[in-house]
Amino acid sequence: MIIGSISENIEVEKRVALTPEIIKKYKSLGLEVYLNKDYASHIGINDKEYEAEGANILANSDDVISKSNAILQMNILSDENLNKLTKEQILIGVLNPYLNEKKLKEIVSKNINCFSLELLPRITRAQSMDILSSQANLAGYKAVVDSFSFFQKAIPMMMTAAGTISAAKVLVVGAGVAGLQAIATAKRMGAIVFATDVRMASKEQVESLGGKFLTVEGSENLETDGGYAKEATDDFKKKQEELLKETLKKTDIVICTALIPGKKAPIIIKKNMIDVMTSGSVIYDLAASQGGNSELTEVDEIIESNGVKIMGEANILNRLPVSASNLFSKNIFNFVNNLYDNEKKSFNINLDDEIIEKTMVKL
């Protein structure tokens, strides 16, 4: 059996689904690996590194698609390449079925098996495949580093003969994986950190990292059975807005990470709240690609309002493509390992397996 991967459109995605060190793991399963020429040269990995581990480098992406039983990608293929897939082939990646519903229904109707890894169930056995966590972890770190680079003051408290510089105050909105890493990174760099989340279970996690958890008085726990945040009530939103507005008056940097799977990101930081922030403050919105948690966020632009900089990239991990690819390639290997029947030397789409059943895109 053959697995293949082709270069992504590097204008929008610099990460890759396979890195050289993971090739030998596929080989140990008895799988052949096909890649197109210059597959990851844009992030400094040349073809010889892949060949040294046993991958086959083909002249072009068409050859890879036509010869592979399973195609492993970071994102969904282009329309042109989707049309090249044939019956019984397998496509695995972050396919975003909420956004690409029409495309996916069309190819699934051709008996092409599609698996979207952001649909993985939150169970212990799926943790090694959890691409949302591995990528969000890096995104939280990078958002803090980038926002600090735009902040024109020192981050930690410094006591000098000339006087004392106060530590920067950071507010993290959303204490999921990205938010928790943002808290940890900001604390390591000497900031005073506050955090808020609709899930009360995150209070203990925030405090264990040295952050102060902001609680809306009388709030309910807004968490789904799968561990994700769910839509807040209007009453909760009003109380949260009042709490945040007071907090933002003394906040230097805000890291927004709040997302609801399959929906537009909730607007949490409104313009009237930004208006009370100190000039020179920074908001980094990790939810920008889904509409943003800040009312003023524009994707891939730096907006300035009353001296406050608001920014958010469509794909922040394009700025950490090597580390992100290394983690993603391990996640996707663990998924393939679960899908592949080593005894029969074939892929086994066993819908009694919760991992396979939940990630498979259906009509």
C-alpha positions as CSV (number, residue, x, y, z in Angstrom):
1,M,0.0,0.0,0.0
2,I,1.2,3.5,-0.8
3,I,0.6,6.8,1.1
4,G,1.4,10.0,-0.7
5,S,1.4,13.7,0.0
6,I,1.8,16.7,-2.3
7,S,3.0,20.2,-1.6
8,E,0.4,22.6,-0.2
9,N,-0.3,26.0,-1.7
10,I,2.5,27.8,0.1
11,E,0.9,31.1,-0.4
12,V,-1.6,30.1,2.3
13,E,-0.1,27.1,4.0
14,K,3.6,26.5,4.7
15,R,3.1,23.4,7.0
16,V,3.5,19.9,5.5
17,A,1.9,16.6,6.5
18,L,5.1,14.5,6.4
19,T,8.6,15.3,7.8
20,P,11.6,13.1,7.1
21,E,11.8,11.6,10.6
22,I,8.3,10.1,10.3
23,I,9.0,8.3,7.0
24,K,10.7,5.3,8.7
25,K,7.6,4.8,10.9
26,Y,5.5,4.4,7.8
27,K,8.1,2.1,6.3
28,S,8.0,0.0,9.5
29,L,4.3,-0.6,8.8
30,G,5.2,-1.8,5.3
31,L,3.9,1.3,3.6
32,E,5.6,3.0,0.7
33,V,5.8,6.8,0.8
34,Y,5.5,9.0,-2.4
35,L,6.1,12.8,-2.4
36,N,6.4,15.3,-5.3
37,K,9.7,17.0,-6.1
38,D,10.7,19.8,-3.8
39,Y,7.9,18.8,-1.4
40,A,9.1,20.8,1.6
41,S,12.0,22.8,0.2
42,H,10.2,26.0,1.1
43,I,10.8,25.3,4.8
44,G,14.4,24.2,4.3
45,I,13.9,20.4,4.0
46,N,15.3,19.0,0.8
47,D,14.4,15.9,-1.1
48,K,17.6,14.1,-0.2
49,E,16.5,14.1,3.5
50,Y,13.3,12.3,2.6
51,E,15.0,9.8,0.3
52,A,17.6,9.0,3.0
53,E,14.6,7.8,5.1
54,G,13.1,5.7,2.3
55,A,10.6,8.1,0.6
56,N,10.1,8.0,-3.1
57,I,10.3,11.4,-4.8
58,L,8.2,11.6,-8.0
59,A,8.4,14.2,-10.7
60,N,5.0,15.9,-10.0
61,S,1.9,15.9,-7.8
62,D,-0.2,14.2,-10.5
63,D,2.0,11.1,-10.3
64,V,1.7,11.1,-6.5
65,I,-2.1,11.3,-6.5
66,S,-2.6,8.7,-9.2
67,K,-0.3,6.1,-7.5
68,S,-1.3,6.6,-3.9
69,N,-3.9,4.6,-1.9
70,A,-4.1,7.3,0.7
71,I,-3.3,11.0,0.4
72,L,-2.2,12.8,3.6
73,Q,-2.4,16.6,3.6
74,M,-2.5,19.5,6.0
75,N,-5.5,21.1,4.3
76,I,-8.1,20.0,1.7
77,L,-6.7,19.6,-1.8
78,S,-7.4,22.2,-4.5
79,D,-10.5,21.7,-6.6
80,E,-8.3,20.6,-9.5
81,N,-6.6,17.9,-7.4
82,L,-9.8,16.8,-5.8
83,N,-11.1,15.9,-9.2
84,K,-8.1,13.6,-9.7
85,L,-9.1,11.4,-6.8
86,T,-10.6,8.0,-7.8
87,K,-12.9,5.4,-6.2
88,E,-11.6,3.8,-3.0
89,Q,-8.8,6.3,-2.5
90,I,-8.5,7.8,1.0
91,L,-8.0,11.5,1.8
92,I,-6.8,12.5,5.3
93,G,-6.2,16.0,6.7
94,V,-7.8,19.0,8.2
95,L,-10.6,19.2,5.7
96,N,-12.8,21.7,7.5
97,P,-16.2,20.0,6.6
98,Y,-18.1,23.0,8.0
99,L,-16.5,25.3,5.4
100,N,-16.0,22.7,2.6
101,E,-19.3,20.8,2.9
102,K,-20.3,21.0,-0.8
103,K,-16.8,19.9,-2.0
104,L,-16.6,17.0,0.4
105,K,-20.1,15.7,-0.3
106,E,-19.2,15.6,-4.0
107,I,-16.1,13.5,-3.6
108,V,-17.6,11.3,-0.9
109,S,-20.4,10.5,-3.4
110,K,-17.7,9.1,-5.7
111,N,-16.8,6.5,-3.0
112,I,-13.7,8.4,-1.9
113,N,-13.1,8.0,1.8
114,C,-12.4,11.3,3.6
115,F,-11.2,11.7,7.2
116,S,-11.1,15.2,8.8
117,L,-8.8,15.1,11.9
118,E,-10.3,18.1,13.6
119,L,-13.3,15.9,14.2
120,L,-11.4,13.5,16.5
121,P,-13.3,12.6,19.6
122,R,-11.8,13.7,22.9
123,I,-10.9,10.3,24.2
124,T,-7.7,9.1,25.7
125,R,-6.9,6.8,22.8
126,A,-7.1,9.8,20.4
127,Q,-4.7,12.1,22.3
128,S,-1.7,11.2,20.2
129,M,-3.7,12.1,17.1
130,D,-5.1,15.4,18.4
131,I,-4.0,17.9,15.8
132,L,-6.1,20.7,17.3
133,S,-4.1,20.5,20.6
134,S,-0.7,20.2,19.0
135,Q,-1.2,23.1,16.7
136,A,-3.0,25.3,19.2
137,N,-0.2,24.8,21.7
138,L,2.3,26.4,19.3
139,A,-0.2,29.1,18.2
140,G,-0.6,30.2,21.9
141,Y,3.1,30.5,22.3
142,K,3.7,32.4,19.1
143,A,0.8,34.8,19.7
144,V,2.5,35.9,23.0
145,V,5.9,36.2,21.4
146,D,4.6,38.3,18.5
147,S,2.4,40.5,20.6
148,F,5.3,41.2,23.0
149,S,7.4,42.3,20.0
150,F,4.8,45.0,19.2
151,F,4.5,46.1,22.8
152,Q,6.9,49.0,23.3
153,K,7.7,48.4,27.0
154,A,9.6,45.8,28.9
155,I,7.5,42.7,29.9
156,P,9.0,41.7,33.4
157,M,9.3,43.9,36.4
158,M,12.7,45.5,36.5
159,M,14.2,47.3,39.5
160,T,17.1,49.6,38.6
161,A,18.9,52.5,40.3
162,A,16.9,54.8,38.0
163,G,13.6,53.4,39.2
164,T,11.3,50.4,38.8
165,I,9.6,49.3,35.6
166,S,6.2,47.6,36.4
167,A,5.5,44.1,34.9
168,A,3.2,44.1,31.9
169,K,-0.4,42.9,32.5
170,V,-1.7,40.2,30.1
171,L,-5.3,39.1,29.7
172,V,-5.9,35.7,27.9
173,V,-9.4,35.3,26.6
174,G,-10.2,31.6,26.4
175,A,-8.3,29.0,28.4
176,G,-8.2,26.1,26.0
177,V,-4.9,24.6,24.8
178,A,-3.8,27.8,23.0
179,G,-4.9,30.0,26.0
180,L,-3.1,27.8,28.6
181,Q,0.1,27.9,26.5
182,A,-0.3,31.7,26.2
183,I,-0.6,32.0,30.0
184,A,2.5,29.8,30.6
185,T,4.6,31.7,28.0
186,A,3.6,35.1,29.3
187,K,4.3,34.0,32.9
188,R,7.7,32.7,31.9
189,M,8.5,36.1,30.4
190,G,7.6,37.9,33.6
191,A,4.1,39.2,32.9
192,I,1.2,39.3,35.3
193,V,-1.5,37.2,33.7
194,F,-5.3,37.1,34.0
195,A,-7.5,34.7,32.1
196,T,-11.2,34.2,31.5
197,D,-13.2,31.3,30.0
198,V,-16.8,30.1,30.0
199,R,-15.8,26.7,31.2
200,M,-15.4,26.7,34.9
201,A,-13.2,23.6,34.7
202,S,-10.4,25.8,33.3
203,K,-10.1,27.8,36.6
204,E,-7.9,25.2,38.2
205,Q,-5.7,24.9,35.1
206,V,-5.3,28.7,34.8
207,E,-4.3,29.0,38.5
208,S,-1.9,26.1,38.3
209,L,0.1,28.1,35.7
210,G,0.2,31.2,37.9
211,G,-2.7,33.1,36.2
212,K,-5.6,34.8,38.0
213,F,-9.0,33.4,36.8
214,L,-11.7,36.1,36.2
215,T,-15.1,34.7,37.1
216,V,-18.4,36.1,36.0
217,E,-20.5,36.2,39.2
218,G,-23.2,33.5,39.2
219,S,-22.0,32.0,35.9
220,E,-22.9,28.5,34.8
221,N,-20.5,26.1,33.3
222,L,-20.7,26.4,29.5
223,E,-18.9,23.2,28.4
224,T,-20.0,20.5,26.0
225,D,-19.7,16.8,26.7
226,G,-16.8,16.8,24.3
227,G,-14.9,19.4,26.4
228,Y,-15.4,22.3,24.1
229,A,-16.9,25.7,24.9
230,K,-20.5,26.3,23.9
231,E,-22.5,29.4,23.1
232,A,-23.0,31.7,26.2
233,T,-26.4,33.1,27.2
234,D,-27.1,36.8,26.7
235,D,-27.1,37.3,30.5
236,F,-23.6,35.7,30.8
237,K,-22.3,37.8,27.9
238,K,-23.6,41.0,29.5
239,K,-21.9,40.2,32.9
240,Q,-18.7,39.1,31.1
241,E,-18.6,42.4,29.1
242,E,-18.8,44.4,32.3
243,L,-16.1,42.4,34.0
244,L,-13.8,42.6,30.9
245,K,-14.3,46.3,30.4
246,E,-13.1,47.0,34.0
247,T,-10.1,44.6,33.5
248,L,-9.1,46.1,30.2
249,K,-8.6,49.5,31.7
250,K,-5.4,48.2,33.4
251,T,-4.4,45.6,30.7
252,D,-1.4,46.0,28.4
253,I,-1.8,42.9,26.1
254,V,-4.8,40.8,25.3
255,I,-4.5,37.3,23.7
256,C,-7.8,36.2,22.2
257,T,-8.2,32.4,21.7
258,A,-12.0,31.7,22.1
259,L,-13.5,29.5,19.4
260,I,-16.6,27.4,19.0
261,P,-16.1,24.5,16.6
262,G,-18.0,25.0,13.3
263,K,-19.2,28.4,14.2
264,K,-18.1,32.0,13.8
265,A,-15.9,33.1,16.7
266,P,-17.8,35.0,19.5
267,I,-17.1,38.7,19.6
268,I,-15.9,39.3,23.2
269,I,-13.8,42.4,23.0
270,K,-16.1,45.2,21.7
271,K,-15.1,48.6,20.4
272,N,-16.3,50.4,23.5
273,M,-14.1,48.1,25.6
274,I,-11.1,48.8,23.4
275,D,-11.7,52.5,23.8
276,V,-11.0,52.3,27.6
277,M,-7.6,50.6,27.0
278,T,-4.3,52.5,27.4
279,S,-2.7,53.8,24.2
280,G,0.2,51.4,23.3
281,S,-1.7,48.3,24.3
282,V,-1.8,45.3,22.0
283,I,-4.6,42.8,21.1
284,Y,-3.5,39.6,19.3
285,D,-6.6,37.7,18.0
286,L,-6.0,34.0,17.3
287,A,-9.6,33.7,16.3
288,A,-9.1,36.1,13.4
289,S,-9.7,33.4,10.7
290,Q,-13.1,32.6,12.1
291,G,-14.2,36.2,12.4
292,G,-12.2,37.2,15.5
293,N,-13.0,37.7,19.2
294,S,-12.3,41.5,18.8
295,E,-14.9,43.6,17.0
296,L,-12.2,45.4,15.1
297,T,-10.1,42.5,14.0
298,E,-9.1,42.3,10.3
299,V,-7.3,39.1,9.1
300,D,-3.7,39.7,8.3
301,E,-3.9,43.4,9.1
302,I,-2.8,45.6,12.0
303,I,-5.6,47.9,12.9
304,E,-5.0,50.8,15.3
305,S,-7.8,52.3,17.4
306,N,-7.1,55.0,19.9
307,G,-3.5,53.9,20.0
308,V,-4.4,50.2,20.6
309,K,-3.0,47.8,18.0
310,I,-5.3,44.9,17.0
311,M,-3.9,42.1,14.9
312,G,-4.6,38.5,13.8
313,E,-3.2,36.3,11.1
314,A,-5.1,33.8,9.0
315,N,-2.5,31.2,9.8
316,I,-0.1,32.1,12.6
317,L,1.6,28.7,12.3
318,N,3.0,29.8,8.9
319,R,5.5,31.6,11.1
320,L,6.5,28.3,12.9
321,P,6.1,25.8,10.0
322,V,8.9,23.4,10.9
323,S,7.8,22.9,14.5
324,A,4.2,22.7,13.5
325,S,4.9,20.2,10.7
326,N,6.9,18.0,13.1
327,L,3.9,17.7,15.5
328,F,1.3,17.4,12.8
329,S,3.2,14.6,11.0
330,K,3.3,12.6,14.2
331,N,-0.4,13.2,14.8
332,I,-1.3,12.0,11.3
333,F,1.0,9.0,11.5
334,N,-0.8,7.9,14.7
335,F,-4.1,8.2,12.9
336,V,-2.9,6.2,9.9
337,N,-1.4,3.6,12.2
338,N,-4.9,3.1,13.7
339,L,-6.5,2.9,10.3
340,Y,-4.0,0.5,8.8
341,D,-4.4,-3.3,9.3
342,N,-0.8,-4.6,9.6
343,E,-1.9,-8.2,9.3
344,K,-4.0,-7.7,6.1
345,K,-1.6,-5.1,4.8
346,S,-4.5,-2.8,3.9
347,F,-6.6,0.1,5.3
348,N,-9.5,-1.1,7.4
349,I,-12.3,1.4,7.7
350,N,-13.9,-0.1,10.8
351,L,-16.8,2.1,11.7
352,D,-17.1,0.4,15.1
353,D,-13.9,2.3,16.0
354,E,-15.0,5.6,17.5
355,I,-12.0,7.4,16.1
356,I,-12.6,6.3,12.6
357,E,-16.4,6.7,12.8
358,K,-16.2,10.3,14.2
359,T,-13.6,11.6,11.7
360,M,-15.0,10.0,8.6
361,V,-16.9,12.6,6.4
362,K,-20.3,11.3,5.5
363,L,-23.0,12.4,3.1
